[in-house]
């Protein structure tokens, strides 16, 4: 197996965890009779899904960048810092995401399949459930954009020095990275604002 392949594997696993966490979060938030604990846990699951998306985006981008830089040169060795550092960090964070997903799945199954829970507590409103799921998907897409754009801003920050730009067009990569970061941040505000307003309204109705 190529030394860079685990980065791609962890990226795929992180995406799978993000999907599972999104569904579980929507199940908790879309209940007809939400409680404070379930509301908080559902929001935590959605935040975990966004973190998993950000991790997948970074690992996928690092994998693609390593392949592009190395090109036809000899393959990476496991001990090279350019590969070893993101691989170690990605593995640690991937294990955290995977463990949190398993914990969320166990708790979700235990809650919704509990024979002691009333039927009204286990039933979900279909419309809010779909709404939460769509909002989480849109927020995840925006997080993917931001997770790849923000490191680019730091990478090209040196171009703010006119002497290091090379020519008048040398600063364009920095402008593109900043534009992508702002676009991702602005687009992320929209679904988060709608999500917070829906949660606030649902808590006000049930209180």
C-alpha positions, 0 to 999 in steps of 0.5 A: 500500500502506498504510504499516502493511501491512509490519508485518503482512507481516513478522509473517506471514513471521516465523511462516512462518520459525518453522514452518520452524525448528521442523521443522528443529530437530525433525529434528536433535533427533529423530535416532536417533543424535544427535551433539553438533553436531547436538544443539546446532544443533537446539536453536539452531534451536528457539530461533530459532523462538521468537524468530521467534514473539516478533517476529511477536507484537510486529509483529502487536500493534503493527499492530493497535494502530496501526490501533485508535488511528488509527481513521477519522483520516487514514492514517499517513505513512511518516515518523511516529515511531510507525510508522517506529521499529517498521517499521525495527526490525521490518524489521532483525529480520525480515531477521535471522530470514529469513537465519537460516532460509535458513541453517538450511534449507541446512544441514539439506538438506545434512546429510540429503541428503548421500550420504556420511552413513550411513542410520542417521545420516539416519533419524529416530525418528518418536515423538521427532520428533513430541514435539519438534515438539509441545513447540516449538509449545506453547512458541511459543504461550506465547512469543506470549502473553508477548511481548504481555503484557510490553510491556503491563506496562511500558506500564501501570506508571505505574498503580502511582501511586494519583494517576494511576489516576483511580479504584479500577478504574484499575489493572485493566489493569496487573493483567491485564497482570501476570497474562497475563505470569505465565501465559505464563511459567509455561506456557512453563516446562512445555514447556521443562522437558520438552524439556530433560529429553528432550534430557538423556535422549537424550544419556545414552542415546547417550553 
